[in-house]
């Protein structure tokens, strides 16, 4: 069963991958950039605070409107649709957290 991504899920994934390149802090050392992928379309988006300003960690802001499953009263994305996964990009290729952790070892 695929679970939708929200801030709580991102924290949970960080705990699960603590100490590996599956977490942004360690991924940077291996030249990975935090990103998200829609597994249905293959579309990849770099995590950003504002358009054109990459974030050093996974954040839900600035993702495509069609990826949002829920928003708060101010319009910020609070939940992504189930086909979106968090991962990383390196050399133009998307890696899941698992793949990044394995590739950096």
GIRAJO-V585920 format. One record per residue. PHI is phi in whole degrees, 0 to 359 (999 if undefined). NEAR is the number of other ideal C-beta (glycine too) atoms within 12 Angstrom. D_FIRST is the distance of its C-alpha to the first C-alpha in Angstrom with 2 decimals. Layout:
BEGIN
phi=PHI near=NEAR d_first=D_FIRST
phi=PHI near=NEAR d_first=D_FIRST
END
This chain:
BEGIN
phi=999 near=4 d_first=0.00
phi=275 near=15 d_first=3.80
phi=254 near=19 d_first=6.43
phi=290 near=24 d_first=9.81
phi=273 near=36 d_first=12.74
phi=222 near=27 d_first=15.70
phi=300 near=23 d_first=18.60
phi=297 near=15 d_first=17.19
phi=296 near=26 d_first=14.09
phi=300 near=34 d_first=16.68
phi=297 near=17 d_first=18.84
phi=297 near=18 d_first=16.23
phi=296 near=31 d_first=15.55
phi=299 near=25 d_first=19.36
phi=294 near=15 d_first=19.84
phi=296 near=17 d_first=17.49
phi=253 near=31 d_first=19.47
phi=308 near=17 d_first=22.82
phi=84 near=16 d_first=25.79
phi=236 near=28 d_first=24.24
phi=286 near=31 d_first=24.21
phi=279 near=34 d_first=20.55
phi=238 near=33 d_first=22.28
phi=310 near=34 d_first=24.65
phi=305 near=21 d_first=27.70
phi=274 near=25 d_first=27.65
phi=296 near=35 d_first=26.26
phi=304 near=20 d_first=29.41
phi=297 near=16 d_first=31.58
phi=258 near=25 d_first=29.99
phi=67 near=18 d_first=30.46
phi=268 near=39 d_first=26.83
phi=245 near=30 d_first=26.39
phi=302 near=40 d_first=23.37
phi=206 near=36 d_first=21.49
phi=229 near=43 d_first=18.39
phi=227 near=32 d_first=17.17
phi=272 near=26 d_first=15.76
phi=290 near=21 d_first=13.88
phi=280 near=14 d_first=14.97
phi=251 near=16 d_first=18.59
phi=85 near=14 d_first=19.11
phi=297 near=20 d_first=20.95
phi=239 near=28 d_first=21.47
phi=229 near=34 d_first=23.05
phi=289 near=33 d_first=24.81
phi=294 near=35 d_first=24.24
phi=224 near=23 d_first=27.41
phi=280 near=19 d_first=29.21
phi=221 near=11 d_first=31.28
phi=308 near=14 d_first=31.52
phi=85 near=9 d_first=33.09
phi=242 near=13 d_first=32.79
phi=304 near=24 d_first=30.03
phi=267 near=26 d_first=28.42
phi=280 near=19 d_first=28.48
phi=211 near=29 d_first=24.95
phi=288 near=44 d_first=21.73
phi=227 near=29 d_first=22.64
phi=273 near=36 d_first=21.27
phi=291 near=30 d_first=24.76
phi=67 near=25 d_first=26.07
phi=273 near=35 d_first=22.88
phi=304 near=23 d_first=23.21
phi=307 near=15 d_first=23.46
phi=289 near=16 d_first=21.04
phi=275 near=31 d_first=18.21
phi=283 near=25 d_first=18.72
phi=260 near=22 d_first=16.64
phi=212 near=19 d_first=19.08
phi=227 near=18 d_first=22.48
phi=274 near=14 d_first=24.93
phi=294 near=7 d_first=28.45
phi=266 near=8 d_first=29.85
phi=93 near=12 d_first=27.42
phi=285 near=19 d_first=25.48
phi=293 near=30 d_first=21.80
phi=243 near=23 d_first=19.84
phi=208 near=23 d_first=16.27
phi=261 near=36 d_first=14.94
phi=294 near=27 d_first=12.99
phi=300 near=19 d_first=9.32
phi=279 near=21 d_first=10.82
phi=269 near=38 d_first=13.01
phi=236 near=35 d_first=12.91
phi=270 near=48 d_first=15.76
phi=193 near=38 d_first=18.09
phi=215 near=46 d_first=21.75
phi=243 near=29 d_first=24.39
phi=215 near=24 d_first=27.33
phi=52 near=12 d_first=30.01
phi=79 near=12 d_first=28.23
phi=245 near=19 d_first=25.03
phi=276 near=30 d_first=21.53
phi=237 near=33 d_first=20.03
phi=292 near=27 d_first=16.63
phi=303 near=37 d_first=17.30
phi=299 near=21 d_first=17.04
phi=296 near=27 d_first=19.43
phi=296 near=36 d_first=21.76
phi=299 near=27 d_first=22.05
phi=289 near=17 d_first=22.92
phi=290 near=25 d_first=25.25
phi=274 near=25 d_first=27.23
phi=282 near=13 d_first=27.98
END
